[in-house]
């Protein structure tokens, strides 16, 4: 009771002095305020971060840190010193090195692999390439080269073509003079299919010197000794096989033969020179 009376008296004295009574704030309201402040802080930091990113501050800081680390890696021995090339056959070594553009002694982590690949793939002989780092100090270059297939004769000139029919630019043809010569506007894109047919009979393939595309549908093949072989538009593989059979049985590829027409499915027409007389072979027998 004494304590209660003291409290009453103290309250009365405070009222008499005009002092305001202390206000008690619930705990849940205090926590809500703190939470609101936290949300405002997070949102504010996020907004500042977006503003910094949009203004390039974060990116510049990131780039600066990255290059500082790359430079530091060079002091640890991670420098570009050697180039290891895999798959090179036709491409000149100097041309590859120029395309690689390796700055020896520079940090190897600073070397741009993608740009190096693009430069290498722009070389005439290169079909595709991969460029990799072999830490600590070697660049690995793996190349896939284009395969020369034939010589395309057009407008009095010869151009080297690959298996896809594309021209391999800037190449002299002297060392490829033994390749088949193809003639015709659409000869390059059809040459690979033709070679696939000719290769089925190697003994005849070795005699073929040129092929002329006729009407965008079929081929005339010239063999050594200026013997012309007229293949059909359809079933050319079967006709080429029949020619091999006729040669095996009759030996028709002699010096007197100038033309063999295989366009009929069941026979071959043989034209001799100089009389121009024709011999028709049917089912392997002379008629």
RAFENNOR-V884420 format. One record per backbone hydrogen bond with DSSP energy under -1.0 kcal/mol. NH is the residue of the N-H (numbers start at 1). CO is the residue of the C=O. E is the energy in kcal/mol with one decimal. If there is no record, write none. Layout:
BEGIN
nh: <NH | NH>
co: <CO | CO>
e: <E | E>
END
This chain:
BEGIN
nh: <5 | 6 | 7 | 8 | 9 | 10 | 11 | 12 | 13 | 14 | 15 | 16 | 17 | 19 | 30 | 31 | 32 | 33 | 34 | 35 | 36 | 37 | 38 | 39 | 40 | 41 | 42 | 43 | 44 | 45 | 46 | 47 | 48 | 49 | 50 | 51 | 52 | 53 | 54 | 55 | 56 | 57 | 60 | 61 | 62 | 63 | 64 | 65 | 66 | 67 | 68 | 69 | 70 | 71 | 72 | 73 | 74 | 77 | 78 | 79 | 80 | 81 | 82 | 84 | 86 | 96 | 97 | 98 | 99 | 100 | 101 | 104 | 105 | 106 | 108 | 110 | 111 | 116 | 117 | 118 | 119 | 120 | 121 | 123 | 127 | 128 | 130 | 132 | 134 | 138 | 139 | 140 | 141 | 142 | 143 | 144 | 146 | 149 | 150 | 151 | 152 | 153 | 154 | 157 | 159 | 161 | 162 | 165 | 168 | 176 | 177 | 179 | 181 | 182 | 183 | 187 | 191 | 194 | 195 | 196 | 197 | 198 | 199 | 200 | 201 | 204 | 205 | 206 | 207 | 209 | 210 | 211 | 212 | 213 | 214 | 217 | 218 | 220 | 221 | 222 | 223 | 224 | 226 | 227 | 228 | 229 | 230 | 231 | 239 | 240 | 241 | 242 | 243 | 244 | 245 | 246 | 247 | 248 | 249 | 250 | 251 | 254 | 257 | 258 | 259 | 260 | 261 | 262 | 268 | 269 | 270 | 271 | 272 | 273 | 279 | 281 | 282 | 285 | 287>
co: <1 | 2 | 3 | 4 | 5 | 6 | 7 | 8 | 9 | 10 | 11 | 12 | 13 | 14 | 26 | 27 | 28 | 29 | 30 | 31 | 32 | 33 | 34 | 35 | 36 | 37 | 38 | 39 | 40 | 41 | 42 | 43 | 44 | 45 | 46 | 47 | 48 | 49 | 50 | 51 | 53 | 52 | 56 | 57 | 58 | 59 | 60 | 61 | 62 | 63 | 64 | 65 | 66 | 67 | 68 | 69 | 70 | 74 | 73 | 77 | 106 | 137 | 137 | 139 | 141 | 92 | 93 | 94 | 95 | 96 | 97 | 102 | 80 | 103 | 78 | 107 | 108 | 112 | 113 | 114 | 115 | 116 | 117 | 120 | 144 | 144 | 142 | 140 | 138 | 134 | 82 | 132 | 84 | 130 | 86 | 128 | 125 | 161 | 161 | 180 | 159 | 182 | 157 | 154 | 152 | 150 | 166 | 162 | 160 | 173 | 174 | 176 | 209 | 151 | 211 | 184 | 187 | 190 | 191 | 192 | 193 | 194 | 195 | 197 | 198 | 201 | 201 | 202 | 204 | 222 | 222 | 181 | 220 | 183 | 218 | 214 | 214 | 212 | 229 | 210 | 227 | 207 | 223 | 223 | 258 | 221 | 260 | 219 | 235 | 236 | 237 | 238 | 239 | 240 | 241 | 242 | 243 | 244 | 245 | 246 | 247 | 252 | 254 | 271 | 271 | 228 | 269 | 230 | 281 | 261 | 279 | 259 | 277 | 256 | 270 | 268 | 285 | 282 | 280>
e: <-2.7 | -2.5 | -2.3 | -2.1 | -2.7 | -2.9 | -2.3 | -2.2 | -2.7 | -2.3 | -2.1 | -2.5 | -2.3 | -2.0 | -1.5 | -2.2 | -1.8 | -1.6 | -1.7 | -2.3 | -2.3 | -2.4 | -2.2 | -2.5 | -2.6 | -2.2 | -2.6 | -2.8 | -2.4 | -2.6 | -2.7 | -2.8 | -2.4 | -2.5 | -2.7 | -2.6 | -2.5 | -2.9 | -3.1 | -1.6 | -1.8 | -2.4 | -2.5 | -2.1 | -2.7 | -3.0 | -2.5 | -2.1 | -2.6 | -2.6 | -1.9 | -2.2 | -2.4 | -2.6 | -2.1 | -2.1 | -1.3 | -1.3 | -2.0 | -1.8 | -3.0 | -2.3 | -1.8 | -2.9 | -2.9 | -1.7 | -2.3 | -2.1 | -1.7 | -2.4 | -2.1 | -1.0 | -2.9 | -2.0 | -2.0 | -1.3 | -1.1 | -1.6 | -2.2 | -2.1 | -2.0 | -2.3 | -2.6 | -1.7 | -3.1 | -1.6 | -2.3 | -2.5 | -3.7 | -1.9 | -2.6 | -2.8 | -3.5 | -2.5 | -3.0 | -2.9 | -3.0 | -3.1 | -1.2 | -2.7 | -3.4 | -2.6 | -2.5 | -2.1 | -2.0 | -2.4 | -2.3 | -1.7 | -2.9 | -1.5 | -1.3 | -1.8 | -1.7 | -3.0 | -2.4 | -1.3 | -1.0 | -1.7 | -2.8 | -1.8 | -1.3 | -2.6 | -2.3 | -1.4 | -1.6 | -1.2 | -2.6 | -2.1 | -1.4 | -3.0 | -1.4 | -2.6 | -2.8 | -3.1 | -3.1 | -2.2 | -1.8 | -2.2 | -3.1 | -2.6 | -3.3 | -1.9 | -1.1 | -1.2 | -2.4 | -3.6 | -2.7 | -2.1 | -1.9 | -2.3 | -1.9 | -2.1 | -2.0 | -1.6 | -1.8 | -2.8 | -2.4 | -2.0 | -2.3 | -3.2 | -1.3 | -2.0 | -1.3 | -2.9 | -1.7 | -2.8 | -2.8 | -2.4 | -2.0 | -2.1 | -3.2 | -3.3 | -2.3 | -2.1 | -2.5 | -2.5 | -2.6 | -2.5 | -1.7>
END
